[in-house]
Amino acid sequence: MRPETQSSIKLALERLNFSHGMGDHVFCRVPAIRDLIAERSEADVQLIHGILNDDRIRSAHEHAQEAEIRSTYADPDEQLLVVAGRLSEEKNVPAAVNVLHELPQSYQLVIIGGGPQREAVQNAIDRHEEHERVTMCGELSHEKTLSLIDAADGLLLPSHTEAYPTVAFEGLALGCTVFATPVGILTEVEHPRLHLSPVEDFSKAIQSASLDRTRELDVNTLEEYSMEQFANQILGAIEA
């Protein structure tokens, strides 16, 4: 995908592998990789979905104490936004603070995760003086993270790069509205609650979108992107 950063020998070996060593069926997460392999191979190349843990998502939704969570992080008349992920450069979490700063005072932001960019995130909070509207939770368990997403109105994914961002699909399955940059597989996903745009346009997209929630599990999304679907697609190809 980035040949200018690779040696010619490495590229030649990779292309040889694509042409002759991929077998009859190839499953890819990212459209760009699918297209590269399809250009050089006679294999059946397919995008494959399936990354959600059905049991955990259903359990988080059923046991989430929504009223308690929302009262902790937002007032009744406020909108609750969440960012969940490692605080690393590619995740671009400081940009989420910039987005919040552009939004009206009725929005609150919760940041879940730890990592090397924690200081950069804190610096963004300090620079915009948004200490009252941003809560940094640090690392939480998967169950607690899912429960917080379940209670939120919007999930932000400001990443510079992603392949198959699990948290975006978890948010959709939990009935949350997702605002993400056009990265990885997301560019091929059509969903009424998935809004793709450059991070600079997030605030406009958030204010334009309806954040009204039914507080119901999105069963169709959960089934389409479940690990069971992943397994069934692979097994179906092998048995064909």
N, C-alpha and C positions, 0 to 999 in steps of 0.2 A: 504493500500500500504506500510505502514511503521509500521507493528505490534509491533516492538520492542519499539516504543514510546507510545503505547496505553495500557491502563489497560485491563486485561482479561475480565472484566465485559463489558466494552465498546465494545470490539471486538465481544463478544458473542451476544450482542444486535444488532450490525451492521450486523453480519452474519445471524441472525434470520430475520432481516428486508429484507436482500437480498433474502433469501430463500422464504419468504411467504408474503412480503408486497409490492412488486414492481408492481403488476398489470400485465396485458397481454402484454404491450409494454413498453420498457425502451429505452430511447434515451440518449446516452453518447457523450461527447466531446473527451474523451481520451481513446485510445485503452486499456491501462492497467485496467481502471475501467470497461470497457466493458467485458474484459476477466474474471475479478473477479466476476462480477454479473452473467455472463453466466455459470460459474462453479457451482453456487449455486441456480440458478433460472431456472424455465421452461418458463420464459417470452421470448418474441421475443426481443432480445437486438440488437440495431443498433447504429452505429456511425451516428451522424447527422451533416451535414454541414449547413452553413448559418449564416453569421455574418456581411456581408458587407451591408452598406447603399448605395444602388444603386444610388439614387438621388444625394447624396453628392459627391460620387466619379465621377459621370458623370459631375456634375457641376464644380468640382475642375479641372477636365481635360479640360473642354471646356473653362474655364475662367482663367486658370493658365497663368501667364505672364512669360513664360519659359525663354525668353531672358533676361528679367530684373532680374529674380531670379538667373540665372547662372552667370550673370555679377557681382552680389553682392557677390557671394561666391566662384567663380572659374574663372580662365582665360579660354579663348577659347580652349586652348590645354590641359586643365587639366580635370581630372575625378572627379566628385562630388559624395561623399559617405555621407549617412545620417544614423543617429541613432535617433529613435523617441520612447520615453517611459519614464516612471517615473525613476528617478535616485535613485533606490533602490538596495539593495545588490543582490537580485535575478536576476536583469536585467544585472548586470555585465558590466556596461557601461565603467568603466575605461579600460577594456580589449580592447574596440574599439580604444582607444588612442594608446595602445600598438601595435595594428594591423597597424594603420596608420604609426607609426614610422618605421615599417618593410617594408613599401611600398616606391616606388620611390617618388621623390619630385613632380611628376605630379599629385598627389592625394590630394584632400582636404576633410575635414570631417566637417560636421555640426551636432551638437548634440541638439536635441529638447527635452525639458522636465526639470522638477525641482524635487527636492526631497532630502532626507537625505544624499545621496552620492555625492552631488555637490562638496563638498570639496575634496573627494577622486578623482573625475574626474579632478578637477583643479590640484591636486597634480601630477597626471599622466602626464598632459600637461606640468607642470613645470619640472618634472623629465626628460622628453624626449626633453624639449625645443622645443615644437611644437606649440608655440603661433601663428606662422604665418600660420599654416595649419589647425588649429582647431577653429571653431566658436561655442560658446555656446549661443544658442538663448533663453534659458529659456522656460517657458511654452508658447505655441502658441495655437490659436484656432484650432479646428479640420480642418476647411477649409484651413487655412494657412499651417497646417502640411501636408495635402494631396497635396496641390499645390507644396510644396517643394519636397515631395517625387516624384511627377510627373515630376519634372524638373531634378531629380537626375539620376545618372547612376547606383548606387548600394545602397541597403538598408542593413544595418548590424543588426543582432539580436544575440548578444553574450550571451544571458540569460543562467543562470544555470538551471532554470526550467521555464516551461510554460505549459499551458493546450491547449489553442486554441488562439494563438497570432494573434489578429486582424490585427496588423500593417503589418505582413508578407503577409497576403492575400490582404490587401490594396495595398501593393507594387507590387505584382504580377498583380493585376487587372489594375494598372496604367502603366504597361509595364516595371516596374523596375526589375532589377536582384537582387535577395535576397540571402544573405549569412547568414545562421543561424546554430545554434547548433542543434543537433538531439533531440529535446524536444517535448513532447506532441504529438499532431496530426500530426505534420510536418513529422514524420517518415513514415507516411502512404500516404503522398501526392507525387504524381509524376508530376513534372512540369519541363520543360527544363530550366527555369530561376530560379529554386530553388536549391541552392547548400548547402548541409548539411555536416558539418565537425566539429571537435573540434575547439574551438576558436583559438587555437594555430596554426591551419592550414589555417586560414582565408586569410592571406596575400598571400599564395601560390595559394589558390583557386581563389582569386580576379584577380591575374595576369594571371592565366590560362584561365579564363572565357572571353567570348566576351561581352564587355559592350556596343556594338553598339546597339542603340535603334531606333525603327521605329517611336517613339513618338506617337504611336497609343494606344488606349484603348484596353485592352485584354478582349473583350466582353465575350468570353467563360468562363474565370475564374470568371468574375464578376457575370455571371448568375449562375454558379455552386455553388458559395459560398455566394449568396445573402440571405437577410432575407426572401425574398419571397420563395426561395427554402426550407428554414428551415420550414416555415409555411406549405407549400404544403406537405412536408414529414410527418409532424405530423398529419395534417388533413387526409391525405391518409390512415395512419394507423388506425385512429379512425373510418373512414368510411368503412374500409375493413370488 
